[in-house]
Amino acid sequence: MTGPVPTALVISILAFAATGAIAWNVWWLAAASYGDYRKVYVAEAEASLADVFSTFPAERVFELSLMAAGVAFLLLTLAINPIAGILFGAAAFYAPRMIFSIVRDRRRARFEQQLVDGLELLSNSLRAGMTLPQAMELLVREMKPPISQEFGRVLQEYRLGTDFDEAMLRLARRMASRDLDVLVNAIMITRRTGGNVGEMFQTIAGTIRERIRIEGKIKAMAATGNLQALVMSSMPFGLMVALFFIDPEHVQLLFSTTLGLISVGATVVLVIVAFVWIRKIMDVDV
């Protein structure tokens, strides 16, 4: 006959089972959250890539983000400590998305610069007797990207059965341009009420050209302030990197002690606030 099972053994088995169940639930929740976040990230990356007419796979963007985060985590962990690795790894994970945002903003800026010449081409084509779709076809053939790509998409959607006004509204939403919003609204109103579309394009082109000229003068005057903001914002981090090569032990204290982490966090927050504040002061709306 066997004796009673020891109480310690029963407690150990129950504790092991509870720990396993908790670990399984945590793993399942982490895997589900990872899958959901990956889907959201890939969907946003696909939208950003579509906006810039890029054929780069969105899944590859997510993989590059993970790779950048892993490399930054390993390097900073070996160089300083795991806390610094986590902070810089998180920043490296979002770096590809920031790069795509910069590329998209620059593309929109080039579009706005081309819009004046595009409107004049449309105006001259309409005065020559072309219809608006025919004038846009000429614009697509004669002008360079990104304006040729965007108006080419409008024509493609129109040929596939989308209402012309709806295709133009989609263009305005993609580019998020104030000038383009004015143009699209003017086209919709003129198409419904009648009027000289060519003359309207010429008027809008002149207005945009004058606004761009004034904005250029204001940006030239504010360039010094923006440069000072950039230099002053990067100075604390540049000094930290320089001190790390001169005296790494003291720099490591910033990431290995509670007071150091608080100081780093407060510095980052104050630098960001100051940079945004200066940029808001220098950003004059025309």
Beta strands, then each sheet from edge to edge (+ up, - down):
end
